[in-house]
Amino acid sequence: DAVIGAFRFGDEKTPEEEVISDPLSLANKPASIGPEVYVANGRLWESTGDNTKAMESYGKALQSAPGNPDALASIARLHLRQGNQQQAVQYFQQAIAGAPEDALLHNELGLALNTAGAYPQSVAALEKALELAPGTSKYANSLASVRFSGGDTTAAYQVLLANNKPAIANYNMAYLLYSNGQVTGARGYLNQALQSQQQGVADPAVKLAVDRSHSLLTQIDAKRGPVAQTAPQATIAQVKTEAAKTETAKPVASVDRTPVTSGVNLGAGVPSSVAPAPAHAGGLVLPELPPLPAATK
C-alpha cells in the first residue's frame, strides 16, 4: 500500500473502507435508532392487538426524539381508539406544537375534540385544517359532519357545497339526513343530486353520486308501505341496519390511512361491504360520509 499509494486514484477505497461501505456488512450497525423505527414498531404491535407493547414503542420514540410529532400523534390515536378522549386531545395538541402546519393533525384533533364533547374547539380545529389545505374534501367533510352533529344543518351543507361538486354535496347531505332518520329532508337533496345526471356523463364522481342517489331513493320508496305509514320516520337503529345492507347507504372504505376512526374521507375510495359504525356526538348520530372519487371543480 505504501508503494502503490502514490498511484491510487482519488475515488479508490482501502479494503477497510470497502467493508464499511458494504450495505451487507455487519459493521454498518447504526449508532442509534431513530424515532421512526420505534413508531413503525409500535404500529406493528397495534396491528397484533398488543396496545401495551405499542405504547412502549411510542414511548421509546419520544425518548430518542422528545417532541417527535409522529410519535405524539401515534400515542394520541391509540388513546382515541381506547376511548381516552382527553388524553388523545392532549397528545394531538402536543403533536401540533411540533408540526403546526400539518393539516391532518388539525383534522384529527378536531374529530377528537368533537368526540370529547368540545364542539366549538372542534369546529375551530377543523376550520384550521381547511385553512391549511383549502378545498380538501376530507377535511371539509369532517367539518360538515361535526356541524351537522351540532345541529347546524345549513352550515354543514354550505361546507359540503363549497368543497365538492353539487351532486356530491347533495348526495352526502342526503346521507347525513337519512342516517339520522330524516327521510323527507334526504329525499329533497337526493332529487337535487339527480339534476346533475347530464354532468355525470363526463365526470365519474358525479355519475357515482347520481347512481347512489337513485339507489337510495329506491330504497326509501321501498319502505313506503303499511309499516312505513305507521312509523313514517325510521329510527336511527333501523337506518343503521338498512345502511349496512345497501350499496348506497353504506360508507365506502377510504384509501386514506387516517387512523382516527371517526375521520371522514371523500377522496378516492373503493366500494366496501362493511359500513363503519357512526360515531356519537352531542346526542346525535354522527355518520361518516360515504367516500366518492375526488373530482376537480
PyMOL commands that set and color helices and strands:
alter all, ss='L'
color gray80, all
select helices_A, chain A and resi 4-7+15-21+26-28+35-47+51-64+69-81+85-98+103-115+119-132+137-149+153-163+166-179+183-194+199-201+204-222+226-230+236-245
alter helices_A, ss='H'
color red, helices_A
select strands_A, chain A and resi 279-281+284-286
alter strands_A, ss='S'
color yellow, strands_A
deselect
rebuild
show_as cartoon
